Amino acid sequence: MTDSLTTVAYGTTVPFLLLLLLLMPIVQWLIQRARMSQIYDKIPGPKAYPFVGTLYLFFGKKSHEIFTMIDQRTRRYDGIHRIWVGMTPEVRLSKAEYVEQIISASRHTEKANLYRFLADWLGEGLLTSKGERWFQHRKLITPTFHFNILDGFCEVFAEHGTVLVERLQQHANTGRPVNIYPYVTKAALDVICETAMGVKVHAQTSGEDNAYVNAVYELSSLFLERLVRPWLHPDWTFRRSALGRKQHELLSVLHGYTRKVIRERKLALQQNEGECNQPTENEFGRRKRLAFLDLLLRSATDTGLLTDEDVREEVDTFMFEGHDTTTAGMCWALFLLALHPDVQERVHQEIDSIFGGTDRPATMQDLHEMKLLERCLKETLRLYPSVAFFGRTLSEDVNLGGYHVPAGTIIGIHTYNVHRDERFFPDAETFDPDRFLPENSERRHPYAYIPFSAGPRNCIGQKFALLEEKSLVSTILRRFRIRSHRTRSEQLIVNELITRPKDGILLYLEDRRNASDAIDGTPDWVSLT
């Protein structure tokens, strides 16, 4: 009898203990979440639920709907709110004073945890690295953006800009709009491949979709799809999912191409010993341009601090950041200029005063003289920052707006909304390039305008980006007058890694060389807008 009771007791105790062991992690997590909620839920924000957090709001929504929802949510709060991305709390900022606290100092330079979603793609390049590795790589790479290097790239910008307008010419004077986004994309790809890797891919003239560009686009979409599915946040589940398998295929395309170029470039430089250390002259007597990759390989040789895989990660990072972002910036600029014929006409006059009606390529000096166009590009990046959102991880406790935010918290910075603060940009939705006249911007809060981030981790390639955008946009405007098929309200935004226009940018092109203006000098098509 006693043995029977012992057996029964043992038989019921073991399953109970097993169940307890299984439940312990869940119980511990619930206790931890309750403690975290006591801290974070003091900060205003939308209602959150266990496991999904506030992501339930995005379930079933399309990319452009998600962007609109995030914008509306951010405007609802006074510069600070909290969300829960699955089981992780985040604090979101949209006021310059709060942003300055986070990104002005070297203490909070570590990127947000969700940047790990880019790790398989970009490794530990400048965008995603942290600590001493980031500091060392930043120090090594900064000289590659010296004025003399950028000056040499002006020829590349001009060459591919000329091809771009020739490709667009077939759509001029037809009375039908053309989606300029794929054309500008291919031009930017030609530019970045030549300046970053020293190779010509002929994306504009090959007549086929470029596998590299398609892979970049698809990876950007994958990032968002993974973000709104908390069950795919752990690497273990993601890599076994259909999205994870698709990412693996796309990365094979991207990394395979980059590694191939690095091998070939490295071999060529070894065969031409000394080319890494000093550019020689080509057959026309001009000094050969050193691509970003050449300069990285030279640093790798001189310092021994960069492996081939380190070089690959930095090149992939530059390819990603320097191609997609400039494409978006140029297309949004053309869209806004097409909607504002008065400003466009002033830009035409500025360009004509510089080139005098000639077709000569733009030099660095020419680009520096494009003061109005530069203000237009800056105002475009205010309204449509190429990166509408970026993140940091707190290294220590901070007080933001009277709220205690502990170390380790992910901070999200909404550039799109920071740029719409009426205190610094009255009538913020209006396109007004003169906001960036010196007298109008000198007293503005230094963190009210951050299209290239700010502080120690600001964008290392921002001068490169503005020069490229000036060159290509001015090349288009030297040839065409432009008019938009859509209004601002009709042109939706896709929420991915980059602030992209949904369904591209549709413009009407009119060849300036054949256009007849009205007597008062106003283009005849302005009356149609």
C-alpha positions, 0 to 999 in steps of 0.5 A, a space after each residue: 500500500 505504501 509503495 503504491 502511494 509512493 509511486 502515485 506521488 512520484 508519478 504526479 510530482 515529476 510532471 508537475 516539476 517538468 511543467 514548473 520548469 517549462 513555465 519558469 522562463 515565462 513567469 520570469 519574463 512576466 515579472 521582468 516585463 511588469 517591472 519594465 512596464 512600471 518604468 516605461 508606461 509612465 511615458 505616454 504611448 499607445 496601448 501595448 499587449 503581451 508578446 506583440 506589444 504595439 505592433 498589432 496596430 500594423 498587422 495587415 497594413 501596407 507599407 505606405 499605410 504604416 508610414 502614415 500611421 507612424 507619422 500620425 502617432 508621433 504627432 499625437 505626443 509632445 516630442 516623446 512617446 514609448 512603444 513596445 516592439 514585441 517584448 522590447 520597449 522603445 522610446 521615440 523622440 521627435 523634438 530637437 532638444 531631446 534628440 540633442 541629448 542622445 546624439 550630440 555626445 559620444 556616450 550613446 553611439 551604439 546603434 539600436 538593437 534592431 540594426 542587427 537585422 542588417 548584420 547579415 547584409 552589412 556585417 560590422 560596417 560603419 553603419 552597424 559597428 560600435 565601440 572601438 571597431 567603429 572608432 578605428 574604422 571611422 578614423 581610417 575611412 574619413 580621409 577617403 572623403 577628402 575634398 581632392 577625392 570628391 573633386 575627382 568624382 565630379 567627372 563620374 557624376 557628369 558622365 552618368 548624368 549625361 547618359 541619364 538625360 539621354 535616356 529620359 529624352 525619349 519621354 520628353 514632349 510626349 504629353 505622357 508622364 514618365 516614372 523617373 525613379 528607375 532611371 535615377 536609380 540606375 544612374 545612381 547605381 552607375 555612379 556608386 559602382 564607379 566611385 565605390 568599387 571602381 567598376 562600370 556596370 552600365 546599369 543605364 545602358 544594359 537594357 536589363 534589370 540589375 540583379 544588385 539593385 533588385 536585391 537591395 530593394 528586396 532586402 529593404 522590404 524584408 527588413 520591414 516585413 521582419 520588423 512587424 513580425 515579432 516571431 521573426 525577430 529571433 535569428 533562429 526562427 527568421 533563418 528557418 522562415 521563407 523570408 530568411 531563406 529569401 534573404 540568404 539568396 539575395 545576400 548571395 547575389 550581393 556579397 558574391 558580386 562585392 567579393 568578386 570585385 574586391 578580388 579583381 581590384 586587389 589583383 590589379 593593384 598588386 600587378 600595378 605595384 604602387 598604384 594604391 599609394 599614388 595615382 598615376 596618369 592615364 592615356 589622356 594625361 589626367 590623374 587616375 581616380 582612386 575609388 573608395 575600394 582602392 583607398 580601403 585596400 591601401 589602408 588595409 595594406 598600410 595599417 594591417 587593420 582591415 581584412 578583406 571581409 572588413 573591406 567587403 563590409 565597408 564597401 557594401 555599407 557604402 553601396 547601400 547608403 550611397 545609392 538608395 539614399 541619393 536616389 530618393 533625395 534626387 527624385 523627391 527634389 525633382 518632384 517638389 521642383 515640378 510642383 513649384 514652377 516659380 522656384 524651378 524657373 529660378 533654378 533654371 536661371 541660376 544654372 543658365 548663368 553658370 553654364 551660359 547655354 553650353 553642354 560642358 560638364 559641371 566642375 566642382 566650382 560649378 557645383 559650389 555656385 549652385 546656391 539656390 539648388 543647394 537650398 532646394 536640396 536641403 529643403 527637400 531633405 527636410 520634407 523627405 529625409 532619405 532616412 526618416 528614422 534611426 536608432 540608438 541604444 542608451 549607455 547610461 540612464 537619462 532624463 528626457 522631458 521629465 521621464 526617467 529612461 534607463 540605460 540599455 533602452 532603445 531610442 528611436 529618432 523620428 527625423 521626419 517629424 523633427 523636421 516638422 517642428 513649427 517652432 523652427 520651421 513655420 508652416 512646416 509642410 510648405 516647400 520653401 528653399 529660402 529657409 536655408 538662407 544663412 540669415 534664416 538658419 543661423 539661429 535655428 536649433 542645431 538638431 532641428 535639421 538632421 537629414 544626415 544625423 548629427 554628432 559623432 555618428 553623423 553621415 560620413 558621406 554627406 558631402 559626396 551625396 549633396 555633390 552627386 545630387 547637385 550634379 545629376 539634378 542640375 543636368 536634368 534641369 539643364 535639359 528639361 522643364 518638369 511638371 508633376 503628375 501627382 500632388 503632394 497629397 496624392 504622392 504616398 510614401 513607402 515605409 522601408 529603410 529609405 523614404 521612398 515614393 510609392 509607385 515612383 515619381 511621375 513627371 512630364 518632361 519638356 525639352 528646354 531647347 525646343 520649348 517656346 516660352 510666353 512673352 513674359 518669360 513664363 513657360 506655356 505649360 505653367 498655366 496647365 498646373 
